């Protein structure tokens, strides 16, 4: 696993921790040879991640800020939103706390003074450097470098899962993606859906969920009456390619819009198809199979595993 790839993962923090823009800036400059150093660092340094247990960094920090608010201003403030967000700029660190601005008025104090009291009560030195206050009262939090190194080292040592835990409870997940139309070539929208759907499927499967990768293709309806009728009229052989079918579809649409007789025969073909007429079903199967063959060229190239269930299912 490359060092650069690690920085884009957003983990559940048990052993797999989120890496922020600040750290990605210098981590991306490391090389494969740095792995030995990271592993050594991880095995010899006390882990500062222990307080996190099964929380994300954001969750842990939010609880710490709430505790500090209660300590500084009373129990009524323990249950308020701590307003922890990722830092908006690298210069601000990794996380930002804006709660001082929202509670300053009821406390009859300036936001900056409120921020100072929160910082004085914060107990986050296990994973963060000393907080800083910017502007009217924004509290900036920067993760300690040794904390980040330690987590990267732990991830590298876990060669099978890079520290990614299994989901506490496996669920059945259906992801509907790709969804091209029969007798039409895929376009960039189908590719986009295919890639995004496959990524989600792989991530969820890796987390232990049962994923149904569903390809809901357009393989039924009025357009097939048009296609079958035009296919017979033009007497195309079974060797027809998808590119020819795409042109067949365009020609059929023009005829359907302008030829009353063709429109009527197309509608009758739909009725025959839906009634199970074998001749019409045979033509329909030909259209589906030729399209499926071309779709699979793309799926094989992208290593996509997907289960087809068309509108005819």
Protein Blocks (a to p, Z undefined) as FASTA:
>chain_A
ZZklmmmpccddfklccddfklmmmmmmpcfklmmmmmmmmmmpccfklmnmpacfklmm
mmmmmmmmmmmnojklmmpcehiacdfbfknojbdcfklmmmmmmnopafklmmmmmmmm
pccklmpccdddehjlpacddddfklmmmmmmmmmmmmmnnopacdfbacdddddehjia
ehiacdfklmmmmmmmmmmmmmmmmnopacdddddddfedjklmmmmmmmmmnopafkbc
fklmmmmmmmmmmmmmmmmklmmmmmmmmmmmmnopaklmmmmmmmmmmmmmmmmmmmmm
nopacddddfkZZ
